[in-house]
């Protein structure tokens, strides 16, 4: 499985997380990558074209700054760490790359491309933050929360066929930017597995519906 990368230096290290030293006080940059999702079973060998509507993010996280919170009404940003791209941009690329490798997908088209498609997918990131929660008077325990709302449509009829909200947290190995990025990558991996399963099932339903022949009058 792929892992997040820290960008900034053109250096290749071994598999797993990589941490590059800061240069001249420049902030570290962290990127989330597409996981290797195992092929989901599908009821048909027919492949579909998926239209990926541009992934959006809530205004508070539609930026490269890595957000953290110490309470429900507080949101702040890391000073010395950044996402390599805004979360919406990263997730859009991740969805494209992940779906493009699935056996039930013929191709993924972006936005308003004039290509007929059987399914459309739109996602919005509503939360992505490092939660600093007090575990005791002396110890703080951190988590990462990822909340993404996604909708699948039958592209031709613009009919909503499935909507889902992925809202999960995972505990961190360490309360720092590296732990934050590692936890966020685990959640993205889980989200992609769910989207692949949903898409494969919907593609199978489309093929089954196409095989139904109307009864003669």
ZIZIHU-V472688 format. One record per run of one state. SS is the DSSP state (H for helix, E for strand, L for the rest). FROM is the first residue (numbers start at 0). LEN is the number of residues. If there is no record, write none. Layout:
{{SS & FROM & LEN} {SS & FROM & LEN}}
This chain:
{{L & 0 & 4} {E & 4 & 3} {L & 7 & 20} {E & 27 & 4} {L & 31 & 16} {E & 47 & 5} {L & 52 & 3} {E & 55 & 2} {L & 57 & 1} {H & 58 & 3} {L & 61 & 3} {E & 64 & 5} {L & 69 & 6} {E & 75 & 8} {L & 83 & 3} {H & 86 & 14} {L & 100 & 4} {E & 104 & 6} {L & 110 & 8} {E & 118 & 16} {L & 134 & 5} {E & 139 & 15} {L & 154 & 4} {E & 158 & 13} {L & 171 & 5} {H & 176 & 34} {L & 210 & 7}}
